[in-house]
């Protein structure tokens, strides 16, 4: 076991009883654009997930951080030092 997940062997062949050649009207990837547009998955480390257990709590914290970052004024002394 590695990281709590067991390595699984994947059989990539379709069983003969699943014959999709006779299906009519199916469109491969029909919803792929809609899925990708509405999906944004971010994996959190366990300690972060414990502090922010829901999507709403994560979004609220990040919005607060964005507000703080926007309000911060650059330290003019630091800018002068980095330009040298």
Biopython code that builds the backbone (N, CA, C, O; Angstrom):
import numpy as np
from Bio.PDB.StructureBuilder import StructureBuilder

atoms = [
    (1, "UNK", "N", (0.837, -1.188, 0.000)),
    (1, "UNK", "CA", (0.000, 0.000, 0.000)),
    (1, "UNK", "C", (0.877, 1.246, 0.000)),
    (1, "UNK", "O", (1.894, 1.308, 0.691)),
    (2, "UNK", "N", (0.472, 2.220, -0.775)),
    (2, "UNK", "CA", (1.227, 3.458, -0.870)),
    (2, "UNK", "C", (0.276, 4.626, -0.705)),
    (2, "UNK", "O", (-0.585, 4.838, -1.559)),
    (3, "UNK", "N", (0.409, 5.389, 0.369)),
    (3, "UNK", "CA", (-0.448, 6.532, 0.575)),
    (3, "UNK", "C", (-1.903, 6.171, 0.784)),
    (3, "UNK", "O", (-2.780, 6.990, 0.509)),
    (4, "UNK", "N", (-2.188, 4.970, 1.262)),
    (4, "UNK", "CA", (-3.553, 4.564, 1.521)),
    (4, "UNK", "C", (-4.264, 3.983, 0.309)),
    (4, "UNK", "O", (-5.431, 3.607, 0.411)),
    (5, "UNK", "N", (-3.604, 3.901, -0.817)),
    (5, "UNK", "CA", (-4.230, 3.366, -2.010)),
    (5, "UNK", "C", (-3.521, 2.088, -2.431)),
    (5, "UNK", "O", (-2.293, 2.010, -2.408)),
    (6, "UNK", "N", (-4.296, 1.104, -2.810)),
    (6, "UNK", "CA", (-3.717, -0.145, -3.285)),
    (6, "UNK", "C", (-3.555, -0.050, -4.800)),
    (6, "UNK", "O", (-4.405, 0.514, -5.489)),
    (7, "UNK", "N", (-2.484, -0.593, -5.298)),
    (7, "UNK", "CA", (-2.275, -0.602, -6.740)),
    (7, "UNK", "C", (-3.200, -1.652, -7.339)),
    (7, "UNK", "O", (-3.193, -2.816, -6.938)),
    (8, "UNK", "N", (-3.997, -1.211, -8.310)),
    (8, "UNK", "CA", (-4.946, -2.130, -8.925)),
    (8, "UNK", "C", (-4.523, -2.418, -10.354)),
    (8, "UNK", "O", (-4.010, -1.542, -11.051)),
    (9, "UNK", "N", (-4.739, -3.633, -10.775)),
    (9, "UNK", "CA", (-4.457, -4.003, -12.142)),
    (9, "UNK", "C", (-5.684, -3.663, -12.980)),
    (9, "UNK", "O", (-6.802, -4.023, -12.611)),
    (10, "UNK", "N", (-5.490, -2.978, -14.097)),
    (10, "UNK", "CA", (-6.601, -2.539, -14.922)),
    (10, "UNK", "C", (-6.626, -3.357, -16.203)),
    (10, "UNK", "O", (-5.626, -3.452, -16.915)),
    (11, "UNK", "N", (-7.781, -3.945, -16.485)),
    (11, "UNK", "CA", (-7.978, -4.679, -17.729)),
    (11, "UNK", "C", (-8.634, -3.720, -18.710)),
    (11, "UNK", "O", (-9.774, -3.307, -18.502)),
    (12, "UNK", "N", (-7.933, -3.366, -19.767)),
    (12, "UNK", "CA", (-8.383, -2.342, -20.697)),
    (12, "UNK", "C", (-9.257, -2.888, -21.831)),
    (12, "UNK", "O", (-9.624, -2.137, -22.735)),
    (13, "UNK", "N", (-9.586, -4.152, -21.797)),
    (13, "UNK", "CA", (-10.388, -4.736, -22.877)),
    (13, "UNK", "C", (-11.848, -4.776, -22.477)),
    (13, "UNK", "O", (-12.185, -5.029, -21.320)),
    (14, "UNK", "N", (-12.715, -4.519, -23.456)),
    (14, "UNK", "CA", (-14.155, -4.553, -23.222)),
    (14, "UNK", "C", (-14.637, -5.984, -23.421)),
    (14, "UNK", "O", (-14.211, -6.679, -24.343)),
    (15, "UNK", "N", (-15.527, -6.405, -22.542)),
    (15, "UNK", "CA", (-16.077, -7.753, -22.652)),
    (15, "UNK", "C", (-16.883, -7.896, -23.941)),
    (15, "UNK", "O", (-17.481, -6.928, -24.411)),
    (16, "UNK", "N", (-16.899, -9.087, -24.507)),
    (16, "UNK", "CA", (-17.618, -9.305, -25.766)),
    (16, "UNK", "C", (-19.113, -8.993, -25.667)),
    (16, "UNK", "O", (-19.717, -8.571, -26.653)),
    (17, "UNK", "N", (-19.717, -9.192, -24.498)),
    (17, "UNK", "CA", (-21.160, -8.938, -24.370)),
    (17, "UNK", "C", (-21.504, -7.439, -24.403)),
    (17, "UNK", "O", (-22.672, -7.070, -24.526)),
    (18, "UNK", "N", (-20.494, -6.592, -24.294)),
    (18, "UNK", "CA", (-20.714, -5.153, -24.396)),
    (18, "UNK", "C", (-20.367, -4.705, -25.820)),
    (18, "UNK", "O", (-19.309, -4.125, -26.062)),
    (19, "UNK", "N", (-21.254, -4.979, -26.728)),
    (19, "UNK", "CA", (-21.021, -4.654, -28.133)),
    (19, "UNK", "C", (-21.679, -3.308, -28.436)),
    (19, "UNK", "O", (-22.898, -3.223, -28.591)),
    (20, "UNK", "N", (-20.872, -2.274, -28.519)),
    (20, "UNK", "CA", (-21.391, -0.931, -28.743)),
    (20, "UNK", "C", (-21.519, -0.599, -30.232)),
    (20, "UNK", "O", (-22.004, 0.476, -30.584)),
    (21, "UNK", "N", (-21.100, -1.492, -31.088)),
    (21, "UNK", "CA", (-21.161, -1.213, -32.525)),
    (21, "UNK", "C", (-22.604, -1.125, -33.027)),
    (21, "UNK", "O", (-22.861, -0.484, -34.046)),
    (22, "UNK", "N", (-23.539, -1.753, -32.331)),
    (22, "UNK", "CA", (-24.941, -1.729, -32.753)),
    (22, "UNK", "C", (-25.718, -0.551, -32.168)),
    (22, "UNK", "O", (-26.882, -0.346, -32.511)),
    (23, "UNK", "N", (-25.094, 0.210, -31.305)),
    (23, "UNK", "CA", (-25.787, 1.346, -30.695)),
    (23, "UNK", "C", (-25.883, 2.486, -31.699)),
    (23, "UNK", "O", (-24.939, 2.762, -32.440)),
    (24, "UNK", "N", (-27.038, 3.142, -31.711)),
    (24, "UNK", "CA", (-27.236, 4.248, -32.630)),
    (24, "UNK", "C", (-27.447, 5.534, -31.831)),
    (24, "UNK", "O", (-28.065, 5.523, -30.766)),
    (25, "UNK", "N", (-26.924, 6.639, -32.363)),
    (25, "UNK", "CA", (-27.173, 7.934, -31.743)),
    (25, "UNK", "C", (-26.171, 8.342, -30.685)),
    (25, "UNK", "O", (-26.220, 9.473, -30.203)),
    (26, "UNK", "N", (-25.280, 7.473, -30.316)),
    (26, "UNK", "CA", (-24.292, 7.819, -29.308)),
    (26, "UNK", "C", (-23.210, 8.719, -29.890)),
    (26, "UNK", "O", (-22.736, 8.500, -31.005)),
    (27, "UNK", "N", (-22.831, 9.723, -29.127)),
    (27, "UNK", "CA", (-21.798, 10.642, -29.576)),
    (27, "UNK", "C", (-20.689, 10.637, -28.537)),
    (27, "UNK", "O", (-20.912, 10.988, -27.379)),
    (28, "UNK", "N", (-19.510, 10.244, -28.950)),
    (28, "UNK", "CA", (-18.381, 10.199, -28.032)),
    (28, "UNK", "C", (-17.971, 11.624, -27.644)),
    (28, "UNK", "O", (-17.769, 12.482, -28.504)),
    (29, "UNK", "N", (-17.852, 11.855, -26.343)),
    (29, "UNK", "CA", (-17.415, 13.150, -25.843)),
    (29, "UNK", "C", (-18.471, 14.237, -25.929)),
    (29, "UNK", "O", (-18.138, 15.422, -25.934)),
    (30, "UNK", "N", (-19.726, 13.858, -25.994)),
    (30, "UNK", "CA", (-20.819, 14.817, -26.158)),
    (30, "UNK", "C", (-20.828, 15.883, -25.067)),
    (30, "UNK", "O", (-21.109, 17.049, -25.344)),
    (31, "UNK", "N", (-20.525, 15.497, -23.841)),
    (31, "UNK", "CA", (-20.611, 16.420, -22.711)),
    (31, "UNK", "C", (-19.250, 16.836, -22.161)),
    (31, "UNK", "O", (-19.177, 17.444, -21.093)),
    (32, "UNK", "N", (-18.184, 16.521, -22.869)),
    (32, "UNK", "CA", (-16.845, 16.771, -22.340)),
    (32, "UNK", "C", (-16.590, 18.256, -22.108)),
    (32, "UNK", "O", (-15.991, 18.612, -21.093)),
    (33, "UNK", "N", (-17.020, 19.134, -23.006)),
    (33, "UNK", "CA", (-16.804, 20.574, -22.822)),
    (33, "UNK", "C", (-17.552, 21.095, -21.604)),
    (33, "UNK", "O", (-17.006, 21.864, -20.813)),
    (34, "UNK", "N", (-18.803, 20.674, -21.456)),
    (34, "UNK", "CA", (-19.609, 21.104, -20.309)),
    (34, "UNK", "C", (-18.989, 20.599, -19.002)),
    (34, "UNK", "O", (-18.937, 21.327, -18.011)),
    (35, "UNK", "N", (-18.527, 19.364, -19.010)),
    (35, "UNK", "CA", (-17.903, 18.797, -17.812)),
    (35, "UNK", "C", (-16.648, 19.574, -17.422)),
    (35, "UNK", "O", (-16.466, 19.929, -16.257)),
    (36, "UNK", "N", (-15.791, 19.832, -18.394)),
    (36, "UNK", "CA", (-14.534, 20.527, -18.107)),
    (36, "UNK", "C", (-14.786, 21.956, -17.652)),
    (36, "UNK", "O", (-14.047, 22.470, -16.812)),
    (37, "UNK", "N", (-15.799, 22.602, -18.181)),
    (37, "UNK", "CA", (-16.103, 23.985, -17.806)),
    (37, "UNK", "C", (-16.605, 24.075, -16.371)),
    (37, "UNK", "O", (-16.344, 25.059, -15.680)),
    (38, "UNK", "N", (-17.319, 23.056, -15.925)),
    (38, "UNK", "CA", (-17.928, 23.082, -14.598)),
    (38, "UNK", "C", (-17.126, 22.340, -13.540)),
    (38, "UNK", "O", (-17.575, 22.224, -12.400)),
    (39, "UNK", "N", (-15.958, 21.840, -13.892)),
    (39, "UNK", "CA", (-15.194, 21.032, -12.951)),
    (39, "UNK", "C", (-13.850, 21.681, -12.673)),
    (39, "UNK", "O", (-13.095, 22.008, -13.588)),
    (40, "UNK", "N", (-13.568, 21.859, -11.392)),
    (40, "UNK", "CA", (-12.269, 22.383, -10.984)),
    (40, "UNK", "C", (-11.920, 21.694, -9.676)),
    (40, "UNK", "O", (-12.367, 22.115, -8.609)),
    (41, "UNK", "N", (-11.142, 20.665, -9.754)),
    (41, "UNK", "CA", (-10.826, 19.859, -8.579)),
    (41, "UNK", "C", (-9.454, 20.243, -8.051)),
    (41, "UNK", "O", (-8.476, 20.311, -8.797)),
    (42, "UNK", "N", (-9.404, 20.492, -6.751)),
    (42, "UNK", "CA", (-8.148, 20.795, -6.076)),
    (42, "UNK", "C", (-8.054, 19.858, -4.889)),
    (42, "UNK", "O", (-8.987, 19.773, -4.089)),
    (43, "UNK", "N", (-6.947, 19.160, -4.765)),
    (43, "UNK", "CA", (-6.769, 18.245, -3.646)),
    (43, "UNK", "C", (-6.086, 18.970, -2.498)),
    (43, "UNK", "O", (-5.036, 19.589, -2.676)),
    (44, "UNK", "N", (-6.687, 18.889, -1.328)),
    (44, "UNK", "CA", (-6.136, 19.542, -0.147)),
    (44, "UNK", "C", (-5.385, 18.541, 0.705)),
    (44, "UNK", "O", (-5.760, 17.371, 0.786)),
    (45, "UNK", "N", (-4.337, 19.002, 1.330)),
    (45, "UNK", "CA", (-3.621, 18.172, 2.287)),
    (45, "UNK", "C", (-4.556, 17.957, 3.495)),
    (45, "UNK", "O", (-5.420, 18.795, 3.755)),
    (46, "UNK", "N", (-4.393, 16.856, 4.225)),
    (46, "UNK", "CA", (-5.308, 16.539, 5.330)),
    (46, "UNK", "C", (-5.438, 17.649, 6.375)),
    (46, "UNK", "O", (-6.543, 17.894, 6.861)),
    (47, "UNK", "N", (-4.348, 18.325, 6.734)),
    (47, "UNK", "CA", (-4.444, 19.373, 7.749)),
    (47, "UNK", "C", (-5.243, 20.572, 7.239)),
    (47, "UNK", "O", (-5.969, 21.203, 8.007)),
    (48, "UNK", "N", (-5.114, 20.885, 5.959)),
    (48, "UNK", "CA", (-5.880, 21.988, 5.373)),
    (48, "UNK", "C", (-7.354, 21.585, 5.272)),
    (48, "UNK", "O", (-8.237, 22.385, 5.581)),
    (49, "UNK", "N", (-7.618, 20.363, 4.847)),
    (49, "UNK", "CA", (-8.994, 19.871, 4.728)),
    (49, "UNK", "C", (-9.694, 19.857, 6.086)),
    (49, "UNK", "O", (-10.905, 20.061, 6.160)),
    (50, "UNK", "N", (-8.948, 19.620, 7.144)),
    (50, "UNK", "CA", (-9.537, 19.623, 8.481)),
    (50, "UNK", "C", (-9.946, 21.043, 8.871)),
    (50, "UNK", "O", (-10.989, 21.243, 9.493)),
    (51, "UNK", "N", (-9.132, 22.015, 8.508)),
    (51, "UNK", "CA", (-9.442, 23.407, 8.831)),
    (51, "UNK", "C", (-10.545, 23.961, 7.938)),
    (51, "UNK", "O", (-11.323, 24.812, 8.369)),
    (52, "UNK", "N", (-10.618, 23.486, 6.698)),
    (52, "UNK", "CA", (-11.602, 23.967, 5.733)),
    (52, "UNK", "C", (-12.341, 22.766, 5.142)),
    (52, "UNK", "O", (-11.998, 22.306, 4.053)),
    (53, "UNK", "N", (-13.346, 22.255, 5.845)),
    (53, "UNK", "CA", (-13.981, 21.001, 5.444)),
    (53, "UNK", "C", (-14.953, 21.093, 4.266)),
    (53, "UNK", "O", (-15.342, 20.062, 3.717)),
    (54, "UNK", "N", (-15.353, 22.302, 3.868)),
    (54, "UNK", "CA", (-16.313, 22.421, 2.769)),
    (54, "UNK", "C", (-15.785, 23.355, 1.685)),
    (54, "UNK", "O", (-14.872, 24.146, 1.924)),
    (55, "UNK", "N", (-16.358, 23.256, 0.511)),
    (55, "UNK", "CA", (-15.995, 24.151, -0.590)),
    (55, "UNK", "C", (-16.248, 25.598, -0.202)),
    (55, "UNK", "O", (-15.444, 26.482, -0.498)),
    (56, "UNK", "N", (-17.374, 25.831, 0.465)),
    (56, "UNK", "CA", (-17.711, 27.197, 0.865)),
    (56, "UNK", "C", (-16.659, 27.780, 1.807)),
    (56, "UNK", "O", (-16.291, 28.948, 1.676)),
    (57, "UNK", "N", (-16.173, 26.977, 2.756)),
    (57, "UNK", "CA", (-15.179, 27.488, 3.702)),
    (57, "UNK", "C", (-13.848, 27.774, 3.006)),
    (57, "UNK", "O", (-13.162, 28.736, 3.351)),
    (58, "UNK", "N", (-13.485, 26.956, 2.043)),
    (58, "UNK", "CA", (-12.257, 27.190, 1.277)),
    (58, "UNK", "C", (-12.396, 28.466, 0.459)),
    (58, "UNK", "O", (-11.496, 29.306, 0.454)),
    (59, "UNK", "N", (-13.527, 28.614, -0.236)),
    (59, "UNK", "CA", (-13.747, 29.803, -1.060)),
    (59, "UNK", "C", (-13.770, 31.076, -0.221)),
    (59, "UNK", "O", (-13.209, 32.096, -0.623)),
    (60, "UNK", "N", (-14.408, 31.020, 0.929)),
    (60, "UNK", "CA", (-14.464, 32.188, 1.814)),
    (60, "UNK", "C", (-13.057, 32.589, 2.271)),
    (60, "UNK", "O", (-12.711, 33.771, 2.260)),
    (61, "UNK", "N", (-12.260, 31.614, 2.666)),
    (61, "UNK", "CA", (-10.898, 31.895, 3.120)),
    (61, "UNK", "C", (-10.051, 32.470, 1.986)),
    (61, "UNK", "O", (-9.287, 33.411, 2.202)),
    (62, "UNK", "N", (-10.178, 31.922, 0.794)),
    (62, "UNK", "CA", (-9.392, 32.424, -0.338)),
    (62, "UNK", "C", (-9.830, 33.828, -0.746)),
    (62, "UNK", "O", (-8.995, 34.650, -1.123)),
    (63, "UNK", "N", (-11.126, 34.108, -0.674)),
    (63, "UNK", "CA", (-11.600, 35.461, -0.992)),
    (63, "UNK", "C", (-11.060, 36.469, 0.014)),
    (63, "UNK", "O", (-10.676, 37.579, -0.356)),
    (64, "UNK", "N", (-11.032, 36.080, 1.290)),
    (64, "UNK", "CA", (-10.467, 36.949, 2.314)),
    (64, "UNK", "C", (-8.990, 37.205, 2.037)),
    (64, "UNK", "O", (-8.520, 38.338, 2.150)),
    (65, "UNK", "N", (-8.274, 36.177, 1.682)),
    (65, "UNK", "CA", (-6.854, 36.310, 1.370)),
    (65, "UNK", "C", (-6.638, 37.232, 0.164)),
    (65, "UNK", "O", (-5.703, 38.033, 0.148)),
    (66, "UNK", "N", (-7.500, 37.115, -0.834)),
    (66, "UNK", "CA", (-7.401, 37.996, -1.996)),
    (66, "UNK", "C", (-7.637, 39.452, -1.597)),
    (66, "UNK", "O", (-6.944, 40.351, -2.073)),
    (67, "UNK", "N", (-8.621, 39.682, -0.718)),
    (67, "UNK", "CA", (-8.888, 41.045, -0.251)),
    (67, "UNK", "C", (-7.690, 41.609, 0.505)),
    (67, "UNK", "O", (-7.312, 42.763, 0.305)),
    (68, "UNK", "N", (-7.099, 40.800, 1.366)),
    (68, "UNK", "CA", (-5.932, 41.247, 2.141)),
    (68, "UNK", "C", (-4.777, 41.567, 1.194)),
    (68, "UNK", "O", (-4.102, 42.584, 1.356)),
    (69, "UNK", "N", (-4.553, 40.709, 0.219)),
    (69, "UNK", "CA", (-3.455, 40.920, -0.729)),
    (69, "UNK", "C", (-3.670, 42.197, -1.541)),
    (69, "UNK", "O", (-2.712, 42.910, -1.840)),
    (70, "UNK", "N", (-4.903, 42.482, -1.894)),
    (70, "UNK", "CA", (-5.192, 43.693, -2.671)),
    (70, "UNK", "C", (-4.997, 44.952, -1.837)),
    (70, "UNK", "O", (-4.615, 45.994, -2.370)),
    (71, "UNK", "N", (-5.254, 44.869, -0.539)),
    (71, "UNK", "CA", (-5.127, 46.029, 0.341)),
    (71, "UNK", "C", (-3.679, 46.321, 0.722)),
    (71, "UNK", "O", (-3.333, 47.451, 1.066)),
    (72, "UNK", "N", (-2.838, 45.292, 0.655)),
    (72, "UNK", "CA", (-1.438, 45.461, 1.046)),
    (72, "UNK", "C", (-0.763, 46.451, 0.111)),
    (72, "UNK", "O", (-0.867, 46.346, -1.111)),
    (73, "UNK", "N", (-0.080, 47.400, 0.700)),
    (73, "UNK", "CA", (0.700, 48.333, -0.098)),
    (73, "UNK", "C", (2.123, 47.805, -0.141)),
    (73, "UNK", "O", (2.660, 47.360, 0.874)),
    (74, "UNK", "N", (2.728, 47.855, -1.310)),
    (74, "UNK", "CA", (4.115, 47.386, -1.391)),
    (74, "UNK", "C", (5.011, 48.233, -0.491)),
    (74, "UNK", "O", (4.827, 49.445, -0.385)),
    (75, "UNK", "N", (5.953, 47.604, 0.138)),
    (75, "UNK", "CA", (6.903, 48.287, 0.998)),
    (75, "UNK", "C", (7.920, 48.984, 0.098)),
    (75, "UNK", "O", (8.719, 48.328, -0.570)),
    (76, "UNK", "N", (7.887, 50.306, 0.084)),
    (76, "UNK", "CA", (8.754, 51.050, -0.838)),
    (76, "UNK", "C", (10.227, 50.781, -0.554)),
    (76, "UNK", "O", (11.035, 50.776, -1.483)),
    (77, "UNK", "N", (10.592, 50.559, 0.687)),
    (77, "UNK", "CA", (11.981, 50.245, 1.019)),
    (77, "UNK", "C", (12.406, 48.920, 0.404)),
    (77, "UNK", "O", (13.515, 48.784, -0.114)),
    (78, "UNK", "N", (11.510, 47.954, 0.468)),
    (78, "UNK", "CA", (11.782, 46.628, -0.096)),
    (78, "UNK", "C", (11.918, 46.737, -1.615)),
    (78, "UNK", "O", (12.789, 46.095, -2.202)),
    (79, "UNK", "N", (11.076, 47.534, -2.251)),
    (79, "UNK", "CA", (11.154, 47.707, -3.710)),
    (79, "UNK", "C", (12.483, 48.331, -4.117)),
    (79, "UNK", "O", (13.091, 47.922, -5.107)),
    (80, "UNK", "N", (12.925, 49.310, -3.359)),
    (80, "UNK", "CA", (14.184, 49.980, -3.689)),
    (80, "UNK", "C", (15.346, 49.011, -3.575)),
    (80, "UNK", "O", (16.250, 49.024, -4.410)),
    (81, "UNK", "N", (15.331, 48.175, -2.554)),
    (81, "UNK", "CA", (16.401, 47.205, -2.338)),
    (81, "UNK", "C", (16.422, 46.173, -3.475)),
    (81, "UNK", "O", (17.494, 45.796, -3.949)),
    (82, "UNK", "N", (15.246, 45.719, -3.909)),
    (82, "UNK", "CA", (15.211, 44.698, -4.945)),
    (82, "UNK", "C", (15.592, 45.238, -6.314)),
    (82, "UNK", "O", (15.998, 44.468, -7.184)),
    (83, "UNK", "N", (15.471, 46.532, -6.521)),
    (83, "UNK", "CA", (15.813, 47.115, -7.806)),
    (83, "UNK", "C", (17.318, 47.348, -7.949)),
    (83, "UNK", "O", (17.793, 47.567, -9.063)),
    (84, "UNK", "N", (18.051, 47.308, -6.893)),
    (84, "UNK", "CA", (19.501, 47.543, -6.940)),
    (84, "UNK", "C", (20.237, 46.359, -7.478)),
    (84, "UNK", "O", (21.463, 46.390, -7.583)),
]
sb = StructureBuilder()
sb.init_structure("model")
sb.init_model(0)
sb.init_chain("A")
sb.init_seg("    ")
for serial, (resi, resn, name, xyz) in enumerate(atoms, 1):
    if name == "N":
        sb.init_residue(resn, " ", resi, " ")
    sb.init_atom(name, np.array(xyz, "f"), 0.0, 1.0, " ", f" {name:<3s}", serial, name[0])
structure = sb.get_structure()
